[in-house]
Structure formats: C-alpha cells, structure tokens
Amino acid sequence: MSYIFTSESVSEGHPDKICDQISDAILDECLKSDPNSRVACETLIKNNTVIVAGEITSKANVDYESVARKVVKDIGYIEDDLGFTSSGFEFQNLISEQSKDIDAGISGDEVLGSGDQGLMFGYACKETPELMPLPIALAHKLMLKHADVRKTKGLGLRPDAKSQVSVEYDSNYQPKRIDSIVLSTQHSDDLNLENLREIVKTQIIDSCLPEALLDSETKYLINPAGRFVIGGPVGDCGLTGRKIIVDTYGGMARHGGGGFSGKDPSKVDRSAAYASRWAAKHVVASGLAKKCEQVVDTDSRPICFNLVFCF
C-alpha cells in the first residue's frame, strides 16, 4: 500500500530561525576565542525587540548585541517597512555564568559525564545523495532557493517563508512521486498574489524539484492563505530551539526533544545527536543498510551508544 509523507522547512528569516542563528552566532564567537567556552544561549524576538538569555562561561569577550545585529542584517531585515530592522531593534541581555554545579560534572581531567540526562537520535537513508529523507531534503532546497532569489533578484520577496513537501511512497517504502508542494512567503505590499505565485513557481519551485517525480496530479499551493505582508517577528514571536523537526529529519525519525542552537559540545542534546547522525550515515554509506536509526541515551555517566536499528 502506498502512503504520503510530509515534511516542512522554514526560511532563514522565519522568527524561530532568526533566534537559532543569533544563538549560534554568539556560540561561534565564544568558541573562536575560547574553545572551552560553556555556552547555553537562548534568543527571543518579538516586534522590534531581541532578548538573549542563558548561561555563558567563557574567556572570550563577545559583544552580544553586535553579533545579533549582524545576523539580522545578513538575513535581510534592513527595510524600515518590515517593522523589524538590524539597526533599529531594542536589545536586552539577560546572560549570566554557567552554574558551578553543572560545570563540576563536565570539567576536569577524569572521565566525565554528559552533564545531563538525554535521549538523542541519528538517522540516515538512501533516498538522497546526502542520505537524508527526500521530503525534508526538498523542503530545505526550496527555502535555500527562496533566500537566493530574494537576495539576488528581489522581486518583492521578503525574508519570512515556509515550505512543505508531500512525497508519495510505494509499498516498498521508496519515493514514487511528489504529491504536493506548499510554499508561503512574505512579500512586499505592492506585489499582488497572481504575480507572486508566478514568481515562486518559475523562479523557485521549478528549479528545485526533480522533474521525474512531478506529474499532472502534483499540486502547487503558493501562499494558499493569501496575503502575507506582515511577517517576521512582527507577525510571530520567535524563540530558539522551536524548529527541532526542521533541524533533523522532518519527522521521518524519532526525536529526543532537545534543540541544537546556542549549545556548546558539552551539551549532549547537540553533540550526541550529531554523533548519532554520523554513525547512522556511515552504516548506510557503507551499504550495511538502506536505513539506519541510531539511539543514544545519557545520564550523568559517560555517553554510550546503546542501540542501532537497521533495515
């Protein structure tokens, strides 16, 4: 029996992804100067306000506000009519140092624990060259192309956007065809829906999706809700770590619940998930399995890979 599986992605200008990028940029600046930095950085944005909070212990001297403004500028929030701009937002810093109790479990010369309990998954499959599930891989490609077209051609596209791809699988669990594509993008006030839909279809969708998987029954839903002028953090509050399924396998594999962004490698939510992906990917790449899900659980003891599920 065939079935349909759907995954979504979001653009770099989506409110939650803005927050992820700010948190990660602050982490990167800390690690550049001090590889032993302990960083747990969260970001919240709403309207024209950016708040960073969390715990950071580092020898690095980082100007958090400048880092945040550069991220927002690079994304493309520079026009005043967006209501949120890199030069104009209010910035609040609520960062303190890491708890000494947490640090005691992850610092020192002896065999160290993970610092926290956790459940992390890694997954790989042969559906794409990057060994990722096809629905999430295509959804990501649409958002990368959206950013490229917006930044190089403009065409009235604005930073906030989402994509969703539904793939029909056959009874052998192999991708058969693309059933539907949804792409919603913020746009300028003077761009009407008819022209917007033509731009998105010809400039973004047609150049991203494999023709062999498209047919006369494939559905294209472009801004199906209609007008999308008010977007970004003016339209929705953004928060770090709220796109964990977008960040992993689009729902094709299980997820332990921990986010990645703003966390240094001592945080197993990130490092063990990356290690699990690495292990699963090599199982598939070596030909041992068509699909592999790697599971890691931790408590205060050293991290242990405890299960591999292959088929």
Long-range contacts (C-beta under 8 A, 24 or more apart in sequence): 1-171, 2-168, 2-169, 2-170, 2-171, 2-176, 3-168, 3-169, 4-166, 4-167, 4-168, 4-169, 4-179, 5-133, 5-135, 5-166, 5-167, 5-169, 5-251, 5-252, 6-135, 6-164, 6-165, 6-166, 6-167, 6-251, 7-133, 7-135, 7-136, 7-139, 7-164, 7-165, 7-245, 7-249, 7-250, 7-251, 7-252, 8-139, 8-162, 8-163, 8-164, 8-165, 8-245, 8-246, 8-250, 9-136, 9-139, 9-140, 9-142, 9-143, 9-162, 9-163, 9-164, 9-246, 9-250, 10-143, 10-161, 10-162, 10-163, 10-243, 10-246, 11-143, 11-146, 11-147, 11-159, 11-160, 11-161, 11-162, 11-185, 12-75, 12-143, 12-147, 12-159, 13-75, 13-76, 13-77, 13-147, 13-158, 13-159, 13-160, 13-161, 13-186, 13-231, 13-232, 14-160, 14-161, 14-162, 14-238, 14-243, 15-45, 15-160, 15-232, 15-233, 15-235, 15-236, 15-237, 15-238, 15-239, 16-238, 16-239, 16-240, 16-242, 16-243, 17-238, 17-243, 18-43, 18-45, 18-71, 18-72, 18-75, 18-77, 18-232, 18-233, 18-238, 19-43, 19-44, 19-45, 19-238, 19-239, 19-240, 19-242, 19-261, 20-240, 20-241, 20-243, 20-247, 20-259, 20-260, 20-261, 20-262, 21-71, 21-75, 21-261, 22-50, 22-52, 22-67, 22-68, 22-71, 22-72, 22-240, 23-52, 23-54, 23-240, 23-261, 23-262, 24-261, 24-262, 25-67, 25-68, 25-70, 25-71, 26-52, 26-56, 26-62, 26-64, 26-67, 26-68, 26-262, 27-261, 27-262, 27-263, 27-264, 29-60, 29-62, 29-67, 30-56, 30-58, 30-60, 30-62, 30-264, 31-60, 31-264, 32-60, 33-58, 33-59, 33-60, 33-61, 33-62, 34-58, 34-59, 34-60, 37-264, 38-98, 38-103, 38-106, 38-264, 38-266, 39-262, 39-263, 39-264, 40-98, 40-262, 40-263, 40-264, 40-267, 41-95, 41-240, 41-262, 41-263, 42-239, 42-240, 42-241, 42-262, 43-68, 43-238, 43-239, 43-240, 43-262, 44-237, 44-238, 44-239, 44-240, 45-84, 45-89, 45-233, 45-237, 45-238, 45-239, 46-233, 46-237, 46-238, 47-83, 47-84, 47-233, 47-234, 48-83, 48-84, 48-85, 48-88, 48-89, 48-90, 48-233, 48-234, 49-89, 49-90, 49-91, 49-92, 50-89, 50-90, 50-91, 50-92, 51-91, 51-92, 51-94, 52-91, 52-92, 52-93, 52-94, 52-95, 53-94, 53-95, 54-94, 54-95, 54-96, 54-262, 55-95, 55-96, 55-97, 55-98, 55-99, 56-95, 56-96, 56-97, 56-98, 57-97, 57-98, 57-103, 64-91, 64-93, 64-95, 65-91, 65-93, 75-159, 76-150, 76-151, 76-158, 76-159, 77-159, 77-232, 81-189, 82-158, 82-159, 82-231, 82-232, 82-234, 83-230, 83-232, 83-234, 84-232, 84-233, 84-234, 105-300, 106-266, 111-302, 112-302, 113-298, 113-299, 113-300, 113-301, 113-302, 114-268, 114-272, 114-298, 114-299, 114-300, 114-301, 114-302, 114-303, 115-266, 115-267, 115-268, 115-300, 116-267, 116-268, 116-298, 116-300, 117-297, 117-298, 117-299, 117-300, 118-256, 118-258, 118-268, 118-269, 118-272, 118-296, 118-297, 118-298, 119-256, 119-257, 119-295, 119-296, 119-297, 119-298, 120-256, 120-258, 120-268, 120-269, 120-272, 120-273, 120-276, 120-295, 120-296, 120-297, 120-298, 121-248, 121-253, 121-254, 121-255, 121-256, 121-273, 121-276, 121-293, 121-294, 121-295, 121-296, 122-253, 122-273, 122-274, 122-275, 122-276, 122-277, 122-278, 122-279, 122-280, 122-281, 122-293, 122-294, 122-296, 123-248, 123-249, 123-252, 123-253, 123-277, 123-280, 123-291, 123-292, 123-293, 123-294, 124-277, 124-280, 124-281, 124-283, 124-284, 124-285, 124-291, 124-292, 125-252, 125-284, 125-290, 125-291, 125-292, 126-284, 126-290, 126-291, 127-175, 131-281, 131-284, 131-285, 132-249, 133-249, 133-250, 133-252, 133-253, 134-165, 134-167, 134-175, 135-165, 135-166, 135-167, 135-250, 135-252, 136-165, 136-246, 136-249, 136-250, 136-251, 136-252, 138-165, 138-167, 138-178, 138-208, 138-209, 139-163, 139-164, 139-165, 139-250, 141-208, 141-209, 142-181, 142-183, 142-204, 142-205, 142-208, 142-209, 145-203, 145-204, 145-207, 145-208, 146-183, 146-185, 146-204, 149-199, 149-203, 149-204, 153-203, 155-191, 155-199, 155-203, 156-187, 156-188, 156-190, 156-191, 156-195, 156-196, 156-199, 157-185, 157-186, 157-187, 157-188, 157-199, 158-185, 158-186, 158-187, 158-188, 158-229, 158-231, 158-232, 159-186, 159-231, 159-232, 160-185, 160-186, 160-228, 160-231, 160-232, 160-235, 161-185, 161-186, 165-209, 167-213, 175-213, 176-213, 177-213, 177-214, 177-215, 177-217, 177-218, 178-209, 178-213, 178-214, 178-218, 179-217, 179-218, 179-219, 180-218, 180-219, 180-220, 180-221, 181-205, 181-209, 181-218, 181-219, 181-220, 181-221, 182-221, 182-222, 182-224, 183-221, 183-222, 183-223, 184-222, 184-223, 184-224, 184-225, 184-228, 185-223, 185-228, 186-228, 186-229, 186-230, 186-231, 186-232, 186-235, 187-223, 187-228, 187-229, 188-229, 189-229, 193-223, 193-226, 193-227, 196-222, 196-223, 197-222, 197-223, 248-273, 253-293, 254-293, 254-295, 268-296, 268-298, 268-303, 272-296, 272-298, 272-303, 275-303, 275-305, 276-305, 279-305, 279-308, 280-308, 283-308, 283-310
